[in-house]
Amino acid sequence: MKHPPIVLYAEDDENDALFMRRAFTKLHYANALRIVPNGKQAIEYLSGVGAFADRAQHPLPTLIILDVKLPQMSGLEVLTWLRAHPTLGRLPVIMFTSTMLASDVAYSRKHGANAYLVKPAQAEHLAVLMQELIEAASSMTNAAAPLPLPGNQVIPR
């Protein structure tokens, strides 16, 4: 892929954010990653308001990765907001978490997440996963379809 999509990553854990930055740097996509620390700022970024009003500096993402457990607004609440939004509702959304709760998977599936993935236990596997994720998202033809990724929990069994 020549130009990676702009990726918005909502993550409150500084270590996880650092690992994601390293993964994107390893992939030579460092400039494609935007990180916000909570669900409220994810919505502000997506809405282009406040500190995120300058779209040259804060372009609309073409891929959204949400930690499930975020302060102020959970990733699940952001997913619900996104899917109800008339212009942003078709963006691919990946739920990215350290724990797999059946209720969170079911909620994500019901509310149109394209993937629900557990964060890799080893940071060195993150770059591989992100490459697979970016490639799968860039080749999407149906915005509502689950992404064909190993371990994607929203794919019906």
N, C-alpha and C positions, 0 to 999 in steps of 0.2 A: 504494500500500500504506500503510495507516494506521500500523501498528507494525512496524518492521523486525525481523527475527529477531536474536537475540543471536548474534554472530559471534565465534568463537574463531579468532585468526590466530596461527599459530606461525611466527615469523620471527626469525632471529638478526641480520640486517643492520639496524642502527639507521636508516639512510637509507630503506630499504624500509618499515620500520615507520612512520617519519615520513610518508612519502608516503601510506601507507594511512590513517593518522589524518586527514591533510588531505582525502583523498577522502571519508571518512565524514563529516567535518565539512561539507564542501561539499554532501553529500547530506542534511544535517540528521539524520544517524544517529550522531553522535559517541558517544552513550551506549550504542550497541548493540555497539561494538567492544571486544573484550578481546584483548590481545596477550601472548603468552608467548615467551621467547627461545630455547627449545629443545624437542626432542621429549619429554624427560623431564618437563618442566613441563606440556606439553600433556596428557600422560597423568595427571599429578597433578591438573590443573584438571578434566579430564573425570571423574576418580574422586572428586573432592571431598575430597581429603586434604591434610593439612599446611596451608600458607598459603591453600589454596583451599577449606577446609572450610565456610566461611560461604557458603551458597547465596544469601543475600540480596545479598551483595556480589559473588559469583562464580556467577551463575546458569548452569545448563546451557545450552550453546549450541544453536541449532537449525540452525546451519550452521558447518562447520569448513573453514578454509583453511590448508593446510599447505605451507610451503616444502619442497621435496624434500630439499635439502641442509641439514640442521640438525645442530647439535652434540649430543652425548650419545646421541641417538636420531634417526635420519633420519625425514623425513616419511613415507617408504615403510614404515618399521617402525611408526610410529604408525598408519598406515592398516591394516596387518595386525592390530595390536592391537585397533583399533576394530571391524573386521569380525568379529573373533572374540568380541567382548564381547556378552553376551546382551541388554543393554538399550540400549546405545549404538550398536550395529552398524547401525542403520537411519538414522542421521543422515547428511545429505548431506555428502560430503567432496570438496573441490576441491584438487587438487595444483597448486601455483602456483610456477613456477620461472623462472629467467632463461635456462636452457638446455634444449633438447629433446634428450634422449638416447632412442634407440629402446628401449633396455632398460628405462628408467624408465617410458616410456609403456606398454610391454607389461606391466610389473609392475603399474602402476596399473590398467590395464584388467582384468587377471587377478584382482586383489584388490578390485575393486568400487568404485574411485573414480568419482564421478559426473562429474568433469571433470578434465582435465589441460590447464592453460593456461600459456602463456608470458607472463611479466610484460610489460606494454607498455613500449616503449622511452622513451616520453614520459609523464611523471607526470600531465599533464593528461588523458590518456586513461584513467587508472585509475578515476576517478569514474564515467565512462560504463560501463566494464566492470563495476564493482561494482554499479551499478544494474541492469544486465542480469542479473548473477549472482543478486542478491537476488530479483529478480522471478521468474527461472526456478526458483530453489529454493523459493520460497513457493508456486508453483503445481504442485509435484511431486505426482504421484499414485502413483508407483511409486518407492519409496526406492532400488531397485537400478538404475534407469534412468539412462543418461547424460543430462546436461542439454543441451538444444538451444541451444548457444551457438556463435557463430562461433569457429573455431579450436580447439574442443574435440577433443583428440587421442584421447579414449577412445571416441568414436563410431566404430563399425566402418565402414570405407570400402568 
